[in-house]
Each structure stands twice: as structure tokens, then as C-alpha cells.
């Protein structure tokens, strides 16, 4: 059975329509008798149900992943109530609230590539991101001085391009490289790119690489 608009809104924000005490708690009693009617009026004032459903889904996903800051959700709840009581909230306004609070941690994105050349991977999410690291594996030994590099292609300009990592894989016959930047200050802007490459791969050795990033 399909839920009514009021039921959807109540499922996401159970306290909507209830009077608020001076200490921020909600009164439940005779004042709640007409709360559904109050919700109907709020819906008529311009509430964007698509926005509410987006947030509901995000909260459910984050809850299942144990990635929710409950205190932040309460702040969000209060902010939405305030906006609703002021005459409605649009999807853009609601998205701005959630972005500002940042109460849902981003999920890591793992991007695999494989090949036999030298251009391994270019990580370009197109939004602000945290570079969590990478995993690189060689199927066979490279020649001496064939070097793996991880470089920031800075969106501001070439003057800011930075070598983040370099390793001669051939001389020491290194077959695996694991970089873990989680918890470290490896945050980048939307225009930044991370370029992973080999200086050479004369033997056409097969490699596999996974870059890992999280949107901010």
C-alpha cells in the first residue's frame, strides 16, 4: 500500500508538527491531536517530498553502514522543522543543510584498471575528494629504473603540480605497492587530478591498479 505524503514525512521526521519546549524537546499530548492536519498544511506550503525521500534514503544507507552522527541528525531535524514552520523548504535548501552538516560520511570508491602500457590511471572525480590511496600489482618484474609515480595534476595550474609518490620497481624487483592515505591530509579540490604512471614498461609487463578515493 502506498504511503500518503503525510506518512512519508512523518516516517522521516517523526517530530514534525509537534510543539517545541524551551529546552528543545517536543511536547506530545493534546497538542498532537491535529498534527497530521498541521503536516497537511506544511505540505501545501511548498515542502519538496522528493528532497525528503532523498534524505530518508541517505539516512537509511548511512545507518546500515553505521556511519551516522546521531547528534548531527538531531541538528538536521531541528533545522528542517524550523524551515518548515517558516513556510516550506525546497530540495535545494534541504541539500544545502545536509551538505553543511556533513553528517553522512562518503563511501570509498575503488576504480580498477589493468594494462601493459605506462599510462596507468588518472583519478578525476570532478568534485572535492580525499585520496585514500592505491593498490598496484605487477604480474612480472620490470626492467631496472622503470619507476612508478603518483602525481597531483593541480587544477590551479602547473606551478602547483606535486609528486606524491615515486618508486623504482625494476631495480629492487618490487611487484606490489600499497599506499594508504586514509586519515591523512590528502584532500583535493574538484579540478585536481591524480595521475598514476610508469616511466617505462619496455617488456610490456601486465599490471593491475586500483585507486581509492572518497568524495568530500
N, C-alpha and C positions, 0 to 999 in steps of 0.2 A: 504494500500500500504506500502510495507516495505521501511524503510529509508535506504539510502546509508550510507556507512561508514562515509563519509564526513558530511552528515546531522546529524548523531548521535553525532559526535564530536562537530559540531557547536552548537547543541542543549545544550550540557553540558557546553561548554566553548565558548561563542559567540565571544570573542575577539581573539581567536587563529588565527594566520596568519596576524594580523594587526600590523603595525609598532608601536613601543612604544616611546612616547615622553620622554624627560629627567625627567619630573615630574611624570612619571609612568602612565600617561593617554595614551589612544590609539588613533592614527590618523585614521580617516575614510575619504576616498576621493579616488583619482585616484589610490592610492597605494592598495586599497582594491579590485580593479577590478579582480586581479588574485588570490585572497585569497583562493578560492576553489582549484585552481591548487597548491597553496602552501601547502594546507592541504593534498592534494593527495600525495605530496612528503613526508610530515611528516609521513603519514600513511605507506608509503613504507619504511620509515626509521626504523620502528620497534615498533610503538605505539601499545599497547595492548588494543584492543577495549573492551575486557571482563572487564578489570580494569576500563575503563571509564564508562561502564554501571553499574558496582558495585557502583561507587561513585555517579553516577547520581541517582540511586535508593535510596542510603543513604541520599542524599541531599533532595530528594523529601519527604521521610518519615520524616526527621527531620524538614523540612519546615512546613509540615502539623501539626506537633506536636509543632510548634513554639519553636523549640529547636536549632535554628541555629544562630551562631555568624557571622553576615554578614561580619564583618571586617576580621575574620579568613578565610572565604570563598574567599575573595579577595586575601589574602596572598596565599592561596592554588592555586588559579587561576594563580597568578604570578609565583609560583614555578613550576607549570605544564608547563606553557609557556616556562619558562627558560629551563626546561629539554627537552621539545620537540625541541626547537631550537638548543639544543646541540646534537640532533641526536636520539631522541626516548626515551620512558620511558616504563619500564616493569611494570607488575602488582605488583611485589614485591616492586619496588621503589615507586609506587603510594600509595600502602598500608602503607609504612613507612612514607610517607609525612602526610597522614591523621592521623595516629597514633600519630605522633609527634605534630601535631596541636591540636588534641583532640577537634575539633570544634563541634562534634555531641555528645550530652550528651547521656549516656546509658539509656535504658529503664528499669524500675524496673521489676524484675522477682518475681512473687509470687508463692510459692510452697506449696500446701496444703497436709497435712497428717492427718489421724484420726486413732484411735485405742483404745484399753483398757489396754495396757501394760505400760511399763515405758520408753522404748526407743522411744522417740517421733520423733525426726528428726535429721539428720546430713546434714548440708549445706556444700557442697563441690563443688563449681563451677569449680574448676580446672584452674582458671585464677584469676588474681588480681581483688578484688571486694570490694565494700562498703556494709557493713551490715546495711541495713536501719532499721531493727527491726523485730518484730514478733507480731502476734495476737494469743492468746491462750484462748480457751473456754472449760469449764468443763460442762458436762451435769448434774452432781450431785456432792455433796460435797465429798471431800476426807477425809480420816481419819486424825487425828491430826499428825503433824510433817511429813506429806507427802509433800515433797518440790520440787518445780520446779527450775531447774538450767539451765543456759545458759553458756557454757564454750568454750573458744578458745582452740582447739587442734592445737597447733602451729607446723607448718611444719618444723621449725628449730630443734625442739626437745622438749621433755617433760619438760625440765627445764624452758620453756617459756609458758607452758600451764597456762591460766589465767581464773579465774571465773569472768564472765562479769555481771552475774545477779543471785540472789537467792531469793526465796520467799516461805515461809511456807504457803501452800494453805489451808491445812486442819484445822489448829487451828483457823484461822480467817474466815473460810468458804468462801474463795475467789474463785469465779467461772471464772473470766476473768482477763487476764493480757495483756496489750498492751504496747509494747516497741517501742519507736520512736527514732531512732538514726540518722534520716536524718539531714544533716547539721552539724553533729558532726564527730569527727575524728575517725571513726570506719572503717578504711581501712585495708585490709588484703592481704597477698600475695597468689600466686596461690596454694601453698602447704598447706595453712591454711584451717582448717575446723571449723565450728561452730556446737557444739553438744548440743541439747536440750533434757533434760531428767527429769524424776521424780525419786525421791529417793525411792519411793514405790507407789504401787497402789493396796492395799490389796483387795479393793472391786471391782476391775476391772471396775472402772468408765470410761465412754466414754469421750474422749477429742477430740478436733479438733485444729489443729495448722497450721498457715500459716507463713512461713519465707519469708522475703522480702530482696532482695539484688539487687545491680546494678553492672555490670561489669565495671571496670575502663579502 
